[in-house]
Amino acid sequence: MSGFQLDARLARDTELVTSLGLCQLRMMKDSRWPWFMLVPQRNGVSELFDLTPLDQALLTFETNMVAAALKKTTSAEKINVAAIGNIVRQLHVHIVARFDGDPNWPGPIWGFGQAETYDEARKQSLIKSLMENLAS
């Protein structure tokens, strides 16, 4: 979408995977969890209710689509979905696969430890599998 401005912190901490109808699908640069993010391509939006009703419906659809594909990709015990934004105000939705015994299970992932970079082959494999499951 022309003119869309991504928050610099989101750009720094994530990598663009693809653009969906409303959102950019981005992958967190932290290999401790399979962790993706949806960012609605709308400027000046910080809350879900700031979106138009149609955009709210699209965001819900895209969130469910990515969450289901991530569950299928990882066989995770739990898929966490959250739109917190206390620090980064631009509306974004986290979609995270969680497993018993993962770092900080069952506690929250936010602010826990230090991010660990992906092995490139592992990262590409996860993205490829997620994209295949999004298409099915």
DRENDO-1510 file (C-alpha; in Angstrom, 1 decimal, always signed):
<recs>
REC; n; res; u; v; w
REC; 1; MET; +0.0; +0.0; +0.0 .
REC; 2; SER; +1.5; +3.3; -1.1 .
REC; 3; GLY; +2.4; +5.7; +1.7 .
REC; 4; PHE; +2.3; +3.1; +4.5 .
REC; 5; GLN; +4.9; +3.9; +7.2 .
REC; 6; LEU; +6.1; +1.0; +9.4 .
REC; 7; ASP; +7.3; +1.9; +12.9 .
REC; 8; ALA; +11.1; +1.8; +13.0 .
REC; 9; ARG; +11.1; -0.6; +15.9 .
REC; 10; LEU; +8.9; -3.1; +14.1 .
REC; 11; ALA; +11.1; -2.8; +11.1 .
REC; 12; ARG; +14.2; -3.4; +13.2 .
REC; 13; ASP; +12.8; -6.4; +15.1 .
REC; 14; THR; +10.9; -8.2; +12.3 .
REC; 15; GLU; +11.4; -9.3; +8.7 .
REC; 16; LEU; +8.7; -9.0; +6.0 .
REC; 17; VAL; +7.3; -12.3; +4.9 .
REC; 18; THR; +4.5; -11.1; +2.6 .
REC; 19; SER; +1.6; -8.7; +2.3 .
REC; 20; LEU; -1.9; -10.1; +2.8 .
REC; 21; GLY; -5.0; -8.2; +2.0 .
REC; 22; LEU; -4.8; -5.7; +4.9 .
REC; 23; CYS; -1.7; -6.6; +6.8 .
REC; 24; GLN; +2.0; -7.1; +6.4 .
REC; 25; LEU; +2.9; -10.5; +7.7 .
REC; 26; ARG; +6.2; -10.2; +9.5 .
REC; 27; MET; +8.4; -12.7; +11.3 .
REC; 28; MET; +10.1; -11.7; +14.6 .
REC; 29; LYS; +13.9; -11.9; +14.6 .
REC; 30; ASP; +13.8; -14.3; +17.6 .
REC; 31; SER; +14.2; -18.0; +17.1 .
REC; 32; ARG; +13.1; -19.0; +20.6 .
REC; 33; TRP; +9.5; -19.1; +19.5 .
REC; 34; PRO; +7.8; -19.4; +16.1 .
REC; 35; TRP; +6.6; -15.8; +16.3 .
REC; 36; PHE; +4.9; -13.8; +13.6 .
REC; 37; MET; +3.2; -10.4; +13.5 .
REC; 38; LEU; +0.4; -8.8; +11.5 .
REC; 39; VAL; +0.6; -5.1; +10.9 .
REC; 40; PRO; -2.4; -3.4; +9.3 .
REC; 41; GLN; -1.2; -1.2; +6.5 .
REC; 42; ARG; -3.0; +1.8; +7.9 .
REC; 43; ASN; -1.2; +4.9; +9.1 .
REC; 44; GLY; -2.1; +6.5; +12.5 .
REC; 45; VAL; -3.9; +3.4; +13.9 .
REC; 46; SER; -3.0; +2.3; +17.4 .
REC; 47; GLU; -6.2; +0.5; +18.5 .
REC; 48; LEU; -8.3; -2.2; +17.0 .
REC; 49; PHE; -11.4; +0.1; +17.3 .
REC; 50; ASP; -9.5; +2.8; +15.2 .
REC; 51; LEU; -9.9; +0.6; +12.2 .
REC; 52; THR; -13.0; +0.8; +10.0 .
REC; 53; PRO; -15.5; -2.1; +10.6 .
REC; 54; LEU; -14.4; -3.7; +7.3 .
REC; 55; ASP; -10.7; -3.5; +8.3 .
REC; 56; GLN; -11.6; -5.0; +11.7 .
REC; 57; ALA; -13.2; -7.9; +9.9 .
REC; 58; LEU; -10.2; -8.3; +7.6 .
REC; 59; LEU; -7.8; -8.2; +10.5 .
REC; 60; THR; -9.8; -10.9; +12.3 .
REC; 61; PHE; -9.8; -13.0; +9.2 .
REC; 62; GLU; -6.1; -12.6; +8.6 .
REC; 63; THR; -5.3; -13.3; +12.3 .
REC; 64; ASN; -7.3; -16.5; +12.3 .
REC; 65; MET; -5.8; -17.6; +9.0 .
REC; 66; VAL; -2.2; -17.0; +10.2 .
REC; 67; ALA; -2.9; -18.6; +13.6 .
REC; 68; ALA; -4.4; -21.7; +12.0 .
REC; 69; ALA; -1.5; -22.0; +9.6 .
REC; 70; LEU; +1.0; -21.6; +12.4 .
REC; 71; LYS; -0.7; -24.3; +14.5 .
REC; 72; LYS; -0.6; -26.6; +11.5 .
REC; 73; THR; +3.0; -25.8; +10.7 .
REC; 74; THR; +4.3; -26.3; +14.3 .
REC; 75; SER; +1.8; -28.6; +16.0 .
REC; 76; ALA; +2.0; -26.1; +18.9 .
REC; 77; GLU; +0.2; -26.8; +22.1 .
REC; 78; LYS; -1.1; -23.2; +22.2 .
REC; 79; ILE; -1.2; -20.3; +19.8 .
REC; 80; ASN; -1.0; -16.9; +21.6 .
REC; 81; VAL; -2.6; -13.9; +19.9 .
REC; 82; ALA; -2.1; -10.5; +21.4 .
REC; 83; ALA; -2.3; -6.8; +20.4 .
REC; 84; ILE; -0.7; -5.0; +23.3 .
REC; 85; GLY; +1.3; -2.0; +21.9 .
REC; 86; ASN; +2.3; -0.3; +25.2 .
REC; 87; ILE; +5.7; +0.5; +23.8 .
REC; 88; VAL; +5.2; +0.4; +20.0 .
REC; 89; ARG; +1.9; +2.2; +19.5 .
REC; 90; GLN; +1.4; +1.3; +15.8 .
REC; 91; LEU; -1.3; -1.4; +15.8 .
REC; 92; HIS; +0.2; -4.9; +15.4 .
REC; 93; VAL; -0.9; -8.3; +16.3 .
REC; 94; HIS; +1.5; -11.0; +17.7 .
REC; 95; ILE; +0.9; -14.6; +16.7 .
REC; 96; VAL; +3.1; -17.0; +18.7 .
REC; 97; ALA; +3.4; -20.8; +18.8 .
REC; 98; ARG; +4.0; -22.0; +22.4 .
REC; 99; PHE; +5.1; -25.4; +23.6 .
REC; 100; ASP; +5.4; -27.0; +27.1 .
REC; 101; GLY; +9.0; -26.5; +28.0 .
REC; 102; ASP; +9.8; -23.6; +25.6 .
REC; 103; PRO; +11.7; -20.6; +27.0 .
REC; 104; ASN; +9.7; -19.1; +29.9 .
REC; 105; TRP; +6.7; -21.6; +29.5 .
REC; 106; PRO; +4.0; -21.0; +30.7 .
REC; 107; GLY; +4.9; -17.3; +31.3 .
REC; 108; PRO; +4.8; -14.5; +28.8 .
REC; 109; ILE; +7.4; -14.1; +26.1 .
REC; 110; TRP; +7.5; -10.3; +26.3 .
REC; 111; GLY; +10.6; -8.9; +28.0 .
REC; 112; PHE; +12.0; -12.4; +28.7 .
REC; 113; GLY; +15.8; -12.9; +28.1 .
REC; 114; GLN; +17.5; -11.9; +24.9 .
REC; 115; ALA; +16.4; -12.6; +21.3 .
REC; 116; GLU; +18.3; -15.4; +19.5 .
REC; 117; THR; +18.9; -15.1; +15.8 .
REC; 118; TYR; +17.6; -17.7; +13.4 .
REC; 119; ASP; +19.8; -20.2; +11.5 .
REC; 120; GLU; +19.0; -19.1; +7.9 .
REC; 121; ALA; +18.0; -22.6; +6.8 .
REC; 122; ARG; +15.6; -23.1; +9.8 .
REC; 123; LYS; +14.1; -19.6; +9.3 .
REC; 124; GLN; +13.4; -20.3; +5.6 .
REC; 125; SER; +12.0; -23.7; +6.3 .
REC; 126; LEU; +9.5; -22.2; +8.9 .
REC; 127; ILE; +8.5; -19.5; +6.4 .
REC; 128; LYS; +8.1; -22.0; +3.6 .
REC; 129; SER; +5.9; -24.3; +5.7 .
REC; 130; LEU; +3.8; -21.4; +7.0 .
REC; 131; MET; +3.2; -20.1; +3.5 .
REC; 132; GLU; +2.2; -23.6; +2.3 .
REC; 133; ASN; -0.3; -23.9; +5.1 .
REC; 134; LEU; -1.6; -20.4; +4.4 .
REC; 135; ALA; -2.3; -21.5; +0.9 .
REC; 136; SER; -4.1; -24.7; +1.8 .
</recs>
